[in-house]
Amino acid sequence: MAVAKPGPSSPAAPAASAQAAATPQIQLIPASPEGALDAAEEAVDLLLESGRAPGDVLVITTGEQHPWAAHELSFGESSYWAQHDAGDDVFYVDASVAGRAAARPVVVVAVNGGPDTAAATALPQALGQAGALLIVCGDPQRINSVLGAGV
């Protein structure tokens, strides 16, 4: 069954995969600070509908916490972080503690307010945590000034 085997492109595949992992694709979804969380939710829904596993997705908020995170934290930090460690579902985290979250294939950042320092810290960190895709929902001018490039 020679047809099932990859051809000469096979040796190049690991290098291409390593390059892709080093530089995730960046998508910007323009949204106001008030609408960034809703835009992030829509992005997550589309990811899940397209077949992305829930455990592949990390959502970071720079302003008000996502309602799921606030709810789960009401049961205590150890229970909240145990859900993160299980890696079975989309995990929502505040930018102030996002560094504690493990890298995931997809990171969605909702720039939903908060101090400029929250976005300035969260965006480069999220870029490092995203394996394949970084989706940023928020004001394009603010995001571009923080990332230092047009996205």
N, C-alpha and C positions, 0 to 999 in steps of 0.2 A: 504494500500500500504506500507507494512513494508519494502519492497525491496528498496524504495526510501530513507528511513531514514538511516543516518549513524549509524553504529554499535557501539560497545564499544570504538572505537577509537575517538569518538566525544569529550569526555572530555579532551583528550590529545591534540587535535588540537590547542586550543588557546595557550598553552605553547609552542608547536612546532612553531607556527606562530610568537610568540614573540621572540623566540630564532633566527629564521631566519631573522626577521627584525633587530635584534641587530647586527647580523654578516652577512653582505652581501657577496655573493659569489664574488671572485676576479678572473678575467681573465686577462692574460697578452698577448698582441699581440706584439711580437718583431718588432721593426721598428727603423730606423735611425731617428734622429731629423728632417731631411728633409722629411722623409716618414711618420712621425707619424700622421700628419693631414689627409693624404690620408687613412691611416689605420683606423683612427677614423671614417672617412666618410663611409668606407666600413662596419665597425661595426654597425653604425647607420642604413645603408641601410638593413643589415641583420636583425636587430632588428625589423624594420618596416615591412619587408617582412614576418617575422615570426608572425606578428600580434600584436606587441607591439604598443601601442598608441603613437603618436608623443609627446603628452604632458607628457609622462612618462620619457622622455629622456632629460638629461642635459649634454652638452658637454663643457668641460673646456680645454682651451689651455694655455700652460706655456710660449710659445714664441709668435710668430706673431699671431695676432687675426685671427679667422676664417673669411673668406670673408663675410659671412652673418652678423656677428656681426659688422664688419667695415661698411658695407652698412647701416644697421639699425641705428647705432650710428650717421650716417651722418644726420639723421632726428631729432637728439636730444636725450638726455638721458631719458627724461620722456616718449617719445614714445617707446624707446627700452625697458625700464623696464615695461611699460604697457603690452607689448607683453609677458614678463615673467609672470606677474601677471595673465594674461588671462589663461596661462597654456594650450593653445590649440595646441602648436607646439613644436618641438625640439627647445631648447634654447641654444644658444652658448654664452659663457662668458669667459673673460680673467681671468686667475688665480688671478690677483691682486684684483679683485672685486667679485670673486666667492663666498665669504662669504655672500654676499648680496642675493645670489640666494637661493631659497627654496629647501628643500630636494625633490628628485624625486626617483621613483623606480629604475631607471637606471642612473648611471653617467658614462660618458666616458671621460677619461682624455687623451689628446694628449700632450705628453711630447715632444713638437716640438721646443725645444731650450729654450732660456731665461736663466736667471741666475739660479744656483743650488738652490738658496733660493726659487725660484718660484715653483719648483717641490717639494722641502722639505715642503713647506707650503700647496701646492695644494693637494698632495696625501693624507695626513692624513685628511684634510678637506673634500675631496671628499669621503673618506671612511665613514665619518660621515654623509654625505648627501645622500649616496646611500642606498635606502631602501632594494633592493633585489640583485642588481648586480653592481659591479664596474669593468669597463673594462679600462685597462691602456695600451696605445699604446706608445711604446718608447723603449729605450735601457734597456734591462733586468738588466744589472749590475747597472746602475744608479738608476733604480726603486727599486731594491732590497736593495740597500744601503740606500735609503731614507725611505722605509717602514720598514727596519730592519728585513725582513724575506724573505724567498724564496717564491715567488709567481709564 
